[in-house]
């Protein structure tokens, strides 16, 4: 069980870094780009990564309770 939790924690860290990087990239773009189709798609993907991160965090909590 500990091995699984450690792997999920590594995934969690990786996702956190990816989300932070994507958000920083988004914030550094012009407002015009942010509102463009590309900007909106970028944000949709970032939001999806955030949903996955939330799920991974929940799995870790669930496994730690055993």
N, C-alpha and C positions, 0 to 999 in steps of 0.2 A: 504494500500500500504506500509506503514511504517513497518508493521509486516513482510511482505514478504521480504522487503529489509533487515531487521535485520536478518531474517533466512538465506538469501543468504550470508550476510556478515559473519555469523557464519560458514557457509559451506566454504566460501572462506578462513577464518582463519584456519579451520581444514585441508583443502587441502594444504595450504601453509606449515603447520607444518608437514604433512605427506610427502610432497615432500622433504622438508629439511631433514627429518629423513632418507628417502630412499636414498637421494643423499649422505648423510654422511656415511651411511652403505656401499654404493657402493664404495666411495672413500677410505674407511678403509680396503677394501679387496685387495688381491694381484692382480697384473696386469694379472696374469694367470686366476684368477677367473673372473675378469672383462671381459676378452675376451672369456670366456667359454660360453656354451649355457645358463647356469644359469645366468651368469652375463648379457648377452645380453637380456634375458627375463626380468630380474629385471629392466634393463634400459628401455625396451619397456613399461613396466607397469608404470614406473615413468614418461615417456614421455606422456602416456595417461592421467595420473593425471594432468599433466601440461596443456594439451589441455582442459581438463574439467575445470580447474581453469580459463583459459583464457575465456572460454564460460561463466562461472559464473560471472566473472568480467564484461563482456560485458552486461549480463542481468541486473546487478546492475546499470550500467551506463544508460542503456535504461530506466529502471524504475524510476531512479532519474530525468529523463528529463520530466516526466509527471507532 
